[in-house]
Amino acid sequence: MPEDIANKADMADQEETEEQGDKGKMTVSEAGRKGGKATSEKYGRQFYEEIGEKGGKIGGPKGGRATKEKYGHGFYEKIGHKGGQEVKRLIEEGKKAE
């Protein structure tokens, strides 16, 4: 991500956090950015290239269609909600640890 875009995103997150009125709170986008940055620093660019290549070979568009046909639209809503709840839980955990 170009640095100027990252800085704008950081500023937007900071404004959002300040609007919440509580110091130490982290937005979902801040948590995602922090996790992505840590992963990037730990594994490097080649890691993303490798997992992207594997994903294209294993699943790809065909895999998504097969899953949709097998489980239907509601499945994606359900797993999306679960993922959001997990992120929320992890953020709360992080706040308590500070």
N, C-alpha and C positions, 0 to 999 in steps of 0.2 A: 504494500500500500504506500503510495507516495506520501512523503512526510507532511505536506500541507494538508492533505485530506485527513491524515491521522490526527494532526493538531486540531483541525476543526471538529472532528468527532470527540476528541478529549475535552475541548471547550464546551461542546453541547452537553456532554455528560456531566461536567462540572456544574454548569448552570442548572441542569435537572436536579442534581444532588443538592445544590444550594436551595433550590425552590422547595425541596422536601423539608428543609429546616433542621435536619439532623446530621451532624458531622459523623463521618465514619460509615455512612450508608453507601452501598454500592448498587448502581443500577444493573439491570440484566446485561445491557450492552457493555458496561464497564467490566463486568465479570467475564463476559465472553472474550472481550479484547485482551484482558489480562491472561486468561487461560490460553488463548491462541498465541500470544506473544511468548509465554513460557514454553509452550510446545515447540514453537518455531526455534527458540533459542536452544532447547534441549536436543532436538532431532535434526534441524536444518532443512534446507530446501529439497535435498534429495529424498528425504522421507515423504514429503508431499507428492513428489513426482512418482515415487514407487506406489504409494497407496492409491493415487489417481489412476495409474496404469492398471493395477489389480482390480479396482472397482469397475473399470471399463471392460475388462475381460470377463469378470465373474458375473456381474449383474447387468449394468448398462440399462438402456431403455427397455429391453425385453424383460429383464427382471422386475422392473417397476410395473409393467403391464400385467405380468403374471400375478404379482402380489395383489394388484388392484382387482383383478378378476377373481382371485381366490377369496379375498377378505372384504372387498368393497370399500366404499368411501368412508364409512364410519370408523373403520380400522385406523385410518390416518388421523382422524380427529382424536381418537382415543390415545394413540401413542404420542401425538403432539401435546395433548394435555398432560400426560404422564411426564414427558420431558420437561415441560414448563414447571410442573410441581417440583421435580427434582432440582432444577436450577434454583427455584425459590428456596428450597430447603438448604441447599449448599450455601447460598448467599447468607441466609440467617445463621448458619453454622459459622461462617467466616466472621460475621459481626460479633458473635459471642466470643470467638477466639481472640479478638483484638483487645 
